[in-house]
């Protein structure tokens, strides 16, 4: 659960947050109510109180407080995610879907919101939409990952490792394509050949670089994704559970749609990329 810095009430919010983390929800609520009484526009206090009520299985109060937080702040999609989950728990499916969609409008790379949206659509029997949004979530996750990559020779060189699953390669390539499209002048994205990958592994010619940009005769620029780009992304996807969760959930929908071979492919990759 996200933690936010706020204002003069921060010491009380910090204390409430720590109580919430230690599952002392009633004590946290006492502090948060005092903050709300003194500052009714403190969205963070409403948000944390809503989370407390959600964990206390009081969905009605959770929705009330999280709705108030969402009305006050317009730039924290985590509030809308929490509100959507509270709606889920109350089986208010359309309200949940709306909250998740608003979170995604606020942050197109919010993979967690895609996952929750797809889960809700699955519960409603809308398998095609769920399938689409689990896929969109995996794209958002990899897109968010590559946006944070710093292309420099000082980066760690990560060696090639075979994987059973290959779905991740397509997601990582698409993320690289997205990243290249945001840079002026790049007109082409290229992949390393097997021979180039072997040579790079042997010589480490480009050190820790993830890609190189080269000028073409037409004065446009081509971006070549280096092996270290794919190797880095592979290991990053293994460091958390988000990718495994999205792919495994997508596999379950494929199974419900009778697409067993594709489902098994997703299950195998989800298991392989599960963070230990």
N, C-alpha and C positions, 0 to 999 in steps of 0.2 A: 504494500500500500504506500502511495506516494506521501511525502512529507513536504510541506511548503513553509517558506519563511514569510512572515507577515509584518507586524507592526509592534506597537508597544505591548500588545498582549502576548508577544512571542514566548516569554517565560512560562505563562500559563498553558499556552498551546503545546509547548515542548513537554511539559509535565503530563498533560492529557494524552499526548501521543505516546509517551513511554508507558503510561498506564494501559492504553489501548493495546500496545504491542505485547504487554504482559497479561493480556486478557482480563484486566480489571476494569471491565466496561462501565459498571455502575459508578465507580469512583471517577473515571474519566468524564462521564456525563455530568457529574456534579460540578466539575471545574468548567466544562464547556458551557453549561447553562449560565454560569456567572459571566463568562465572556460575552455570550449572546445578549444577556440582559443589559450589559454595559455598552455593547456595540452591536446592534441588530444587523448591521451591514457587513459583519465579519464573515465572509463566505467560508473561510477555513474552519471556523468553529462549527458552522452548520454542517459542513462536509464531514468533519470528524465525528460529530454527534450522530449523523446519519449512519456512518459506518458502525459506530457502537450499537445502535439500535438494530442494524442488520445482523450483527454477530450475536445479538441477544434474541434473534428470531422474531423481532417486532417489526415486520415489514411495513406496516402502516406508518409508524413513526419514522422509519428509515426513509420512506418515500417522501414524507412531509419535509423532513430536514434536508434531504438531498435535492429535492425540488427547489427549496429556498436557496440553497447554495448555487444551483445552476442558474437561477434567476438573477443572482447578484453578480456572478463572474461569467465572462464570455470567452475566456482564453485558457481554461483548464479542462481538457477533454476527459481527464480522469474522473471528474465529478459526474459527467454524463455516463461514463462506463459504470460507476457505482450505482447510479440511479437506474440504469438499465437492468443491472443484476437484481436490484431490489424489486423491480417490476417483474422480472423473471420468477422470483421466489413467490410472488403473489399471483403468478400465472396470468398476468396482464401482458400478453404476448405482443399485441400491437404497440402498446406503450413502450415496451422494452425495445422493440425493433426501431421505433422512432428515436429513442434515446441513443442507441448505438449508431444510427445513421448520422445523427447530429454530431456525435463524437468524431466520426470519420470525416465529416465535412470540416471540422475544426482542425483535424490532423490526419491527412491522407495516408500517413505512414504508421498509423496506430493499429498495429497488428492484433493487439489484444481485443480491440473493439470489433474487428472483423471476425475473430474467433467466436466472440459472444453473440454477434449478430447471426452467424451461421448456425450456431447451436440452437438459438431460438427458432430460426426458420426450420431447422430439422424437427424440432418438437412440434411445430405446426404442420408438419408433413410436406413442406415446400422443399423437397430434396434438391431440385435443380438450383434454386437460389442458394441453398446451403453449400452445395458443391462449388458454385461460383465464388462465394465469399470466403471459403476456406482457402481457395486458390489465391484470391486477392490478398488474404492475410499473409500468406507465404511470400507473395511478391512485395508486400509492404515491409515485411520483416527484413528481407534481403536488401531492399532499397534503403531502408533506414541504416542498415549496417554499412553499406558501401559509401553512403553520404559522410560517414564519420571517418573513413579511411584517409590517412595522410600519406601521399605518395612520395617516399624519400628513401634514399639508399641506406639510411640508418635503420630502417625497419627490419625486424627479425626475418631471416630466411627460413621458410617452412618447407620441408621436403614433401615430395609426392607420396601419397598413400592410396592404394586402391580401396574403393568402396563398393559394396554390393549394390547399393542404390545409386541411381544416376539422376533422379528427379532434381536434386539440388543443383546440378550443373546448369540446367536450363534456367532455374530461378536466379542463380548467380550471374549468368550471362545477361539475362534481361535487366538485372539491376545495373550491370556495367553499361548496357546500352542506354538505359535511362540517364545514368551519370554523364555519359559522353554527349547526350543530346542537350544537356544543360550548359555545355561549354561552347562558346561561339567558335565557328570555324571548323569544327570536327564534322567530317562528312561520312566517315567510314569507321566501322569497328571491326577489328580482325582478331582471330584466335590463333594461338601458337600451334604449329604442327607438332606431331609426335616427335619428330627429329629435333625441332627447336627446343621442345621441353626437355629432352634428354641432354642436349648440349648445354642448356641453361643450368640444369642440375649439376652437370660436371664442372662447368667453368665458373658459375655464379657471376656471369658477366655483368648482369644488371643489379647485382647485390640485392637489396631488399625492395627494389621497385616493384610496384604492382602493375604498372603499365608504362608505355613510352608513346609519345606523340611524334609523328614524323610528317614533314611537309611533302605534299605530292606535287607533281608537275603542274597541276591545275591551281596551285596555291592553296588548295584545301588541305586539311590535316587528317591523317589517319591515326587512330588510336589502336595500339596493339596491346591486348591484355596478356600479361606475362604469367607464367606458371605460378609465381608467388601469389598472384591475385586469387587464383582458384584455391590454392593450398591454404591461404589465410582464411578465406571465406568458409572453406570446409571445416576448419578447426573452430572458427567462431560459432558456427551453427551447432557445434557439438558442446559448447560451453554452457548452454542454457536449455531449458525444456520447451521453449516456445515453438521452435521449428518442428520438433518431434510431435508436439501436441497437435499442431495444425495439420501435419501430414497424416497422422494417425486418425484424427477426426474426419479428414477428407476420405480416408480409406473406408471408414464405417458407412459413410453416405454412399460411396461407390458400391459397397456390399449390398446396401438396401436397394439400390437400383439394379442389382443383378450383374454388375460388372466385376465379376469375381477376380479375374486376372489382374486388372488394374488395382483392385482393392488389395490384393496380396502384395503387389509391388509397393504400395504405400505403407502397408504394415511392416514390411521388411525394412524399408528406409527409416520409418519412425523408430523402430527398435534399434537400428544401427546408430542413429543420431541421438538416442536418449542420453541425456546428461547423467553421469554417474556421480 
